[in-house]
Each structure stands twice: as C-alpha cells, then as structure tokens.
Amino acid sequence: MEHAPRPRRPKVIVTRRLPEGAETRLAELFDSELSEADRPMDQAALAAAAARCDVLVPTVTDEIDATVIAAGKGRLRLIANFGNGVDHIDLPAARAAGIIVTNTPGVLTEDTADMTMALILSVPRRLAEGEKLVRSGLWQGWSPGAMLGHRITGKRLGIIGMGRIGQAVARRARAFHLSIAYHNRHRLPAVVEAESGAEYEPDIDQLLKSCDIISIHCPHTAETERLIDRRRFGLFAPNAYLINTARGEIIDEVAMLEALEQGRLAGAGLDVFASEPSIDPRLLALQNVVLLPHMGSATFEGRAGTGERVIASIRQWIDGDRPRDQVLEGWV
C-alpha cells in the first residue's frame, strides 16, 4: 500500500518522442523531462531514469524489467505506459515494489482493427505483390490469368482473442460477408456474440483446422508465448492465411517460415515480429507475406488519444485517486 504524499508537480521522465501536443501538455502540467532522441533507451539508461523520477512514461520498446524497477524503488511511484500492451513491464516486480502501472486500453482499438482488416484483404488478393509489380516496370498489362488471388467473401475467419480489438475486427469482417468463429479464455455473452456474428469455438486446434483465415488478437503472456507452434501450424489448411497485429512472440516464426516455404500455409500478413525491428531474411524473400513496420496503431488520432490517457492517469494519481487505467488490482 502507498502512504507517502504524492507531489503536486511530480518529476516525469518520458522515454521516447511523443506527439507534440502530448509533450507540450506534459511540460505544462508536470516537471517533465522529454526525450530528445527518438530511439529506445538501453537498460542502464532506463534504470537511471527510474531512480530519479516519480513517474516514468515508457513505450513498448522499453524493457521495464526487475532491475529497472529495483533502481526506481524508493522514488518511482507510477509507470504510466504509453500504449495498451504491458508485456514489456515486469508487473509482479512493480507490484512488489508498490509501483502503480497504468496503460491506455481502448484508445487504439479501431485503428488496429482497421489495419487487421486491411491485411485480411491484402494478403489473399495479393495487393502488395501487385503494387511491387507496377513499380518494377515489368507489368505487361491485364490478362485473364495474371495476379489471381482468392476472394474473402464466404470464407471463415477465426479470431484468437476476442477482446476489444477482436470484436472490432469481427464487426468489420461481418460487413465483408465472412463467417466468424472465435477462441477466447472465456465465452462472450450471447448479446456480444450476436452483435459480432461470431461463433464460439472452445478448442483452439479445431478453430485452426476449420478456418480459412486466422487473426491473432490475444495479449502476449507466458501462456501465449509461441501459442501457434510447429504442431499447430500442422493443423492449418494449405489454403489458409495467418494475420498477426498483436505480438510477434505469440507465433513460432521458424515454424511459420517452414509452413510458408513448404506450401502448408498460403500466406501471412504481419505487423509484428518476434525480434523486431530485426526480421528474418527468409521472411523478406517470400512473396506471399505482407510485412508492415508495427504500424497497426499508427494514426494521428490514436497517438493523441494515447497521450491524453497517460496524462489523465498521472493527474488521477496526483489527486490521490486510483487511476482508471491501473493495470494491477488490489492496492492504491
């Protein structure tokens, strides 16, 4: 439990460049130290920052491990994450140190769902290949057999992880006349299933076997690390597609590469990677894979909204309230 008084103008350190509006507001409201270079801090720099601030504002590129949290123990009181995912933060270590962690849930739902739907369309219809062909100067004009892909109307979409983003994807997919099945830790209420037109599948293996397109939307946790492994890639139909806008670590990339190279998987649309920004050169060589630079949430509106939620969490904490977006439960 936290008992020490909270400073009215806390020292806030921001690890990356944020949208100008968010930086301006942070500087106005708090004793803020903004990042001048838009590149990730190493662990030593993160630990040094944690040791001299009341509030740390990290992003997904910052590994807030037990060492960083230990360095901040005694002063660091709030980790206000710029973004929704918190798999880069050692939550048990933060809890043990009495440090509150917040995130920004819901802000980027529609943006990520839009990008997912774009990949669902682009991979079967070979949009990236077609664009590259036009730019290459080798296009010889229309012909009946050129650049053939697969229609998505009437196909079966399987969603793994039916939270906010999964449900938003389902609503979009329904408009394109896909049938929708989903796997989740807990079945959704009937009214939500009816709204999204989604059918619950309790067995993830059966979902993989029965769907033409699989889209990943679960969080990265110890339980979902390499959830789609070599065995499960063996369950995909050869004409199936895999879409991932969640976290790269959820997929065994080596097993995925083997499936793609051997024709056991028709294609993939990837916005995230296991070791980003490093990407396996074999992925770069494949024509049936659309690769994006982790841009699913990259909209002006989304980034501005994320900044607003971070600031709201800091202000709620200063006022002695439990931040609305606190990740850890049971203490203030």
N, C-alpha and C positions, 0 to 999 in steps of 0.2 A: 504494500500500500504506500501511496505517496503522501507525505505530510508537509514537506518544506513549501514555503510560499512560492508562488510562481511569479517570475519577473514580468512587469508590465511591458517592458520593451526587451524581449529576450534576444540573445545572440543567435542568429540563424545563419547557417552555412549551407549554401546551395552548391551541389557538386557539378552540375552541367549548366550550359547556357539554356535559359528558358525563354518563352516568348516575351517580347519587350514589355507588353502590358503587365505580365506577371512579375517580371523583375522590378519594374517601376513601383508596383504596389507593395512588393516585399520590402523594398528600400524605404518606402514612405512609412510603413507600419512598424517595422522591426529594425533592430541593429543587424542589418543583413550584410553578409559577405558573399558576393556573387562570383560566379566562375568567369574568368576572362578567356579561358581556352576551352573550346567545346570538345573535350576528349575525356575519357574516363580517368578517374583518379586511381592510382595503384593503392595497395593495401596500407602502405606506410602513410600515404597522404590522407587516406580515409581515417586511419586511427588518430593521426594528428588533429584532424578536423573534429572528430568526435570528442577529443579531450578538451577542446576549448569552445564548445558551443552548448547552448541549451537545447537547440532544435537543429536536427540535421535533415536536409531535404535531398535524398538520393533519388536515383532513377534505376531502371532495370539493368544498366551497365555497371552498377556499383555492387560489389560483393560485400555486404554488411555481415561479416561472419563474427564468430565469438571473440576473436582477437580485437576487432574494431569496437565491438560493444564493451569489452573489458576496458579498453582505453578510455571510453566515454563515461564509465561508471563513476558516479560522484557528481558529475555536472550534466551530462546529456540526459534529458528528460523526455524528449519526444523525437521520434523518427517519423517525419511526415512525408511518406513516399509519393513521388510524382509519378503516378500510374497506378494501375489496378493490381497487377501481379506482384506478389511479395515472396516469391520463391528464392530471391536473391538475399533475403534477410533471414538471419537465424532467429526465428521467433521464440523458441524456448529460451535462448540466451537473453533476449530482450526482456522476456517475462521475468526471468530470474533476477535481472538487474533492476527491475522496477521501471523500465523504459516503455512508454506507450508507443505503439506503432499504428499509424493510420495509412489508408490508401485512398483511392478515388474511384470507387465502384460505380458502374453505370454510365460514366461520362463518355466512354469510348465504344459503347455497345453498338450503336447504329453504324459508326464508321467501320468497325471491324466486320460487322455483318455485311456491309456493302462490299468490302474487299473480298470477303469469302465468296459472295455471290458472283463477283467478277471472275474469280478463279474457277468457280464451278462452270461458268460459261466458257471461259477462255481455253481451258485445257482440252475438253472433248472437241471443241471446234477449231483447235489449233491456231488460235489468234496470234500468239507470239511467233510461231513459225511463219505464218503468212506475212506478218509485219517485217520480219527479217528478210524474207524473200523479196519483197518490194524494194527494201533499202539496198539489197545486194546488187540490183540492176540485172538480175538473171531471170526475172519474171517474163515469160513469153506470151502472156495474155490468158484469157479464160479458156478452159477446156473442160469437157464433161467429167473427166476423171481426176482433175487436179485438186489438191488440198482437201480431200474428203475427210470429214470428221464425223462425229456422232451427235445426233440431236439429244437434248436432255429432256424434252417433253416425254412424259410417260416413264421415265427412269425412276429408280428407287434410291432415295438419299438416306443414308444412315448418319445420324448425328451422335457423336460420343461426347457427352457433357451437355446437359440441357438446362444450363443457367440462362442468364440474361442474353448472352450472345447466341447461344444455341437456339433459343426461342426466336430471336430476331432473324436468324438465318432461316428457320423453318417457315416463318411468315413470308419471307421473300420467295423461298423455293416453292411454296404453295401457289404463288401467282404464276410461276412458270410450269405449273401442272406436273410437278414431281410428286410422287407418293413419298411419305416421310416416316421413318422409323427412328427411334432414339434409344440410347442406353444411358442410364444415369444411376447414381448410387441409390436414389430414392425415386419412386414413380411420382410423376407430377399429378396434381389434382385433375379430375376429369374436365373441369372447365378450361384449364390451360391446354390440355391435350386437344380439346375441341377447337379452341381458338387457333392453335398452330397446325391443326390437322395431322398431328403426329401420333404414331402408334408405339406403345412401349414395348421394348424387347429386353427382357431381363438378362439374357445370355449374350455377352458381347461377341462370342465366337459365332453365334447364329446371325447376329447383325452383320458381321463381316462377310459371311457366306452369302447372304441374301440381298445385298445392296450393290448397286452399280457405282455409286459414289459414296465415299466415306469422308466426313468432315470432322476434324478434331476441335473440340471446344472445352475440354476439361483442364483444370489447373495442373501445373507441374508440381507434383509432390513425390515423396518416397514411393507411394503406391502406384503412381502413374509413370514413373521413370521407365522408359522403354516398354510402355504398355503394349505398343504394336511391335512385337519382336519377330524373330525369324519364324517361329511356329505360326504366329498369327498371319504373317504375310502369306503363308501357305494356304490360308483359308480364302483369300481374295479370288474372285473370278478373274481370268486373264483379261477380260474387257472392262475391269473396274478401275476407277480413278481415286486417288487419295489427295485430300486437301488439308493443309495444316496452317492455320493462322494463330495457333495457341502458343506452344513452346516446342522448340526443336527436340528437346530431350525426351519428349513423350514417344518419339519414334526411334527405333533402332535404324540409324541411317545406313549402316553397312548392309543390313538385311534388305532395306528398301532398294538400295542400289542394285543388289543382286536380282531382286524381283523385276526391276525395270529393265536391266540389261538382258535378262533371260526371257523377257516377254511374258512374265507371270503377273505383271501389273501394267495396265495400258498407259498410265501417265500419272503425273503428280503436279499439284500446284502448291508451292511452298513459299511462305512469307517469313518463316523462322527456321533456324538451323541449330544443331546441337552445339557447335563451337563457333557461333558467329562472332565476328564477321568472317572467320575462316570458313570456306566452303570446299568440300571435297572436289578436286578437279574432275572426277568422273561424273559428278552431277552437272558440271558446266558443259560437258561434252554431249549430254543427252538432249535430243530434240523434242522429246515428249514430256519435258518438265518445264514448267513456268516458274522462274525464280524471281522473287521480289526482296528488296532490302529492308525487311521488317518495317513495312510502311502501312500495315493494316489500320493503325490508329492515327496516321499522319494527316490530320486535317487542321486547318487554322482554328476552326471552331472547337475541335476536340482538345487541342493543346491549351487554348484559352480557358476552356471549362475545367481542365485538369488543374491549371494554376489557381483558379478560383476556389476549388475544393481544398487544395493544400493550404491556402491562406485561411479558409474557414476553419479548418482543423486546428491551426495554430491559434487562432483567435478564441475558439471554444476552449482550448486548453488553458490559455492565459486567464480566461474568465472563471476557471475552476470547474468547468463543466466537463462531462465525459464527451470527447469528440464523437460526433455522429458516425464517423467512418473509422472508429477504432477497430483494429483487427483482433486484438486479444481481448477476451472477455474476463470478467470476474474481479477486476480491480480498476481503480481510477487514478 
